[in-house]
Amino acid sequence: MRQVILDFENNVDRKYNKYKKVFIEIMNDTLDQLTFQTGTYLVEVLLVEDARISELNLKTRGKNEVTDVLSFAYQNKATLESYLANPDAPLNLGSIVINALAAKRQAELYEHEVRREFKFLFVHGLLHLFGYDHATPEEEKIMIKLQNEIIGKRGS
């Protein structure tokens, strides 16, 4: 049996509270895709604006710029694999910080719904928590393929 727990904090606008349910669905789809069938998984999600994510980006990555999503993994691949063998307590995967204003801007830029952009940013951040990256073309190809498979399950 598997359970997901999403600790959700919205510091932008109440209209974005509806995404908590969407993020839980995507988290389940991601766990299915990665074949995590048992255990309890916790992810913290924080919705912020440009100033806050820029501050976090500078503090944690040394980049003085606005970004769309940041992920802070609390586990590594070895810990995740070990947990699968004995999922006895909730596993806190980490935190995802999403810039709600960037999501809105990017949805307009790419001419798709804001909902789709929030889904993309969440799954992107979640895959980082599972150890995926896009530092090389090979890694990026794998990550994009997974993102598309997971988002495709929920439509736009």
N, C-alpha and C positions, 0 to 999 in steps of 0.2 A: 504494500500500500504506500502511496505517496501523498504528501501534503505540501502545499506552498503557502508561505506566509509573506505578505507584502506590507512592510512598514512604509506608509505613504504620507508624505508631507508636501503640501502645496502652498508655496509662499507667493503665488502670482495672482491667480484669479479663481474664484469658486467654480467657474464654468469648466475648469480642467479636472475637477474631482471625478468626473465620469471616466477618466482614463485609468483609474485604479482597477476597475473590473477588466478592462482591456489588457492591462499589464499582467494581471493574474492569468488570463487566458493564454497570453503569449508565453508566459513563464511555463505553463503546463505544456504548450506545444514545443517549446525549446527542450524541456526535459524529455519529452517523448522522442524528439529528433535525436537527442544525444543518448538515448536509451537509459535514462535514470528513472527506473520504475519504482523504486522503493526509497523511503527516507522522507525527512522533513527539511525543506529548504527555505531559508529566510533571505530576503533581499530588501534593502532599504532604498527607497526612491524619493528624491527631493526635486521638486520643480522650482526653478529660480528664474531670475531675470539676468540681463546682460552683466550688470555691475557685479553681482555675486559670483557668477561663474567665471568672470574675468579675474576676480580676486582669488578664487580657488585655483584657477589655472596657473596664475603667477606663483602662488604659494607652493603648489604641489609639483608643477612641471617646469617652473621657471620661464613660462611664456606669458608675456604681458599682452594678452589678446582675448577677445571674446571667442568662445567655442560653443558647439551645440550640445555636447555630452561629455561627461567625465565618468570614469569608472574607477572604483577603488576596491580591488579584490582582497578579501581576507583569507583566502585559501590558495593553494597551488594545485597543480594537476595530481601530484602524488597524494596529497591530502584527500582530494576528491575521489581518487581511485580507492584509497584505503577506506573511506567512508562508505562507498558502495558495498564493500565486503561486510560491514557491520554498522548499519545506519541506526544507531541506538538513541541519538539525541538530535535536536534540530541543528542544522549546519548553516551558519551565517556565511553566505557567499560574498557579501560585500555591499557597497553602496553605488548607486547610479544617480548622478546629478544631471538633470535635463534642463536646458535653457528653453523655456516655453516660448520666449519671444523669437529665438532662432528657429524653433520648429515652425512657427507661423510664417516667418520670412521665407524659409526654405520651401515650405509647401506652396507658397505663391510663386517662387522662382521656378520650381519644378512642375508647376501646374498640376498639383494633385491635392487631395484633401489634407487638412491639418491632422486629422486622425491617422492617416497613413504615415505622415512624418513622425508623429509621436511613437507609433508602433516601430518604425525603422530605428529611431534613436534608442528606444528601450531595448530592442533585441540586439542592437549593436553593442550597447553597454553590457547587456547580460552575457553575450558571447565573450566579451573581455573578461568577465568574472569567471568564466569557465576556462580561461587560459588561451583563448583564441586571440590572434593579433593580425595586423596587416602591414607589418614592417617590410616584408618582402613581397614581390609579385605572387609567389606561390601561396603565401599565407593569405594575402588579400583575395586571391581567387577562391580559396576554401571558405573564407569568412563571408564573402559576398554570396556564394552559392547557398550556404546555410541560412543567411539572412533572407534570401529570396524564398527558399523552401518554407521557412517558418512564417514569414509574413503572408505568403500565398495561402496559407491555411485559414487565415482570418479575412481575406479579401481586403477591400478598402473601406 
